[in-house]
Amino acid sequence: LSQQLRCMLVLEIVLSGKPEGWGPLLRADVVMSMLPQMLERWARLEKASSKKGSDPATGERSALLARITSVVKAKLFKAKMSTMAWTESMNPDDHCQSIASKILEIAARRTSSKELQACCFHSLPALFRSLPSGSQAGSVLYSEAIEEWATKKTPIDARLLDELIKNNPTMAQSILVEPLLKAVPTAYSSFIKSECFRMISSLYNPNLNKAATDQEKATLDTMLNNRDTFVESAVIPTLQDEEMQKAKRLKEVLRCIEDVASFSSPHEALNRPISDKSVEALKVALKEVGEKTESEVAKCQCEALMSKLDNQQQNPQQHTTKSKQGKKKKKKNKKRR
């Protein structure tokens, strides 16, 4: 343990290398490979520390665990892997997927602590952000994780997805919407369904994507297309589910419907209203739920949503006009300052 502590000190110095020093000698694939190894050692130290009885190595073990935690959070998470060179024989996409799978496997263990899981979830967006094709590389991993989380009782939870939305929002929009829509009808509990709607609502936030690149515009276009799927495969079956008609579950669903139905792109050429077929289906479902629910708040929300949908149907360009007006107001405020 004492030798491992000394190695950690050396490793910390190596990872602190500056561009004018030995920093250029570091390879992205090598630094990336350190993450699962560090997290695996972290898991083993936690397991050893949980055993009862006196142990003379407890002090050194705690010190090593603290040092590993510090290096992972302060050095590896902040390493600029996107600017580092790769070993010539290494395929970045394959290597990144392999590393991410190992990290997710550690997080999925029932013996892993909440802190260790949080670090695992936080490390994945950083990995995929270091690749030009990060969205493509992460798509399969996150899709499979969502399916497992929605259909089975697993240690993997919504923090995995929240971390991606928070730290890499444009990538999250491009790879999470469709798997979450598929997860809603297959989710094993009303809580998981509610969580799916919460995250879909977070993704349909116009402030996450500025449409600055062709890839970002393509993502927004796909999200606009997915609104009809959202209504047909996610919302309608959910509103017919008695368990989801309870006030505490219905609140999240109604909020999500409002966010998705009113979603617009910063790139005006992409904007188009949600289809009349979807709007009519939504209004019928909302009317039925409003009549069935015992919550006065939910009834008012359903009525307000139906009114907004009617208005949107009659004035399909209204949300685009509001978007333009919002931009003009921001420019005026900046000039005043």
C-alpha positions, 0 to 999 in steps of 0.5 A: 500500500505504501508503494502504491501511495508513492506511485500515485504521487508520481502519477499526479505529477505526470498528469500535471505536465504542461505543454512546454514540458512533458505534457505532449508526451502523454497519449489520450488512449493511455490517460483514458485507460487509467480511468477504469483502473483507478475506479476498479482500485477504488472499488476494491479499497472500499470493499476492503474497508467495509470488512469488520475487525481490526486491520493494521493497514486501515490507515494506509488504505484510507490514505490511498483511497483519498489519493485515488479519489483526488487524482480521479476528480482533480486530474483525470476528469480535467485532463484535456484528452481532446488535445492529446495525440493518440497511439498510431495503432489505436482506434479511438472509437473502439478504445473509447467504447471499451473504456466506457463499458468497463466504467459502466460495469463498475458503476453497475455493481451493487457493492459500488458506493454512491460516490463511486457511481457518481464518478463513473457517471461523470467520467463518461461525458468527458470520454465521449467529448474527447472524440470528434465522433463522440455521439456515434461512439456513445449512442449504443452504450447509452441506448443499452443502458437506458433499456436496462434501467427502464426494464430491470431493477439495476444499480444504474440510475437516472444520474447516468443520463443527467450527467450527460445532459448537464455536461454534454447537452448537444450530444445528449439531445442527439442520442438520448431522445429516441431511446427514452421514447422507446423506454416509456411504454416498456418501463417497469414502474410509474416512477421510471416512466415519470423519470423518462418524461422528466429527462425528455423535458430537459432535452427539449430545452431550446437553450441547450442547442444553438444550432451553430454547426451542421451536426447541431442543426441535424440534431434539432431537425430529428428532435422536431420530427420525433414529436409525433412519435412522442405523442403516439408511442409515449404520451397517449399510452401513458395518459391511459395508464391509471397509475400515471393519472395520479397527480404526482405522476401526471404533473411531470407528464403534462410539463413534458407535453408542454415543453415538447409541443412548444419546442422550437429551434434557434435556426428558424429554417428548421421550425415547423408546427407539430402535426395536426394529427398529433395535436388532435390526439393530444387534445382528446387524451388531455380532455379524458384525463382532465375529466377523470383526475381528482386533482383540481391542479391537474384539471387546470393544467390539462385545460391550459394545455388544450388552450395552448394547443388550440392556439398553436393550431390556429397560429402555427408561426406564433412560436417562431415569432416569439423566438425572434422577438426574444432574440431582439429583446436580448440584443436591446438589453445588451445595448442598454448595458 
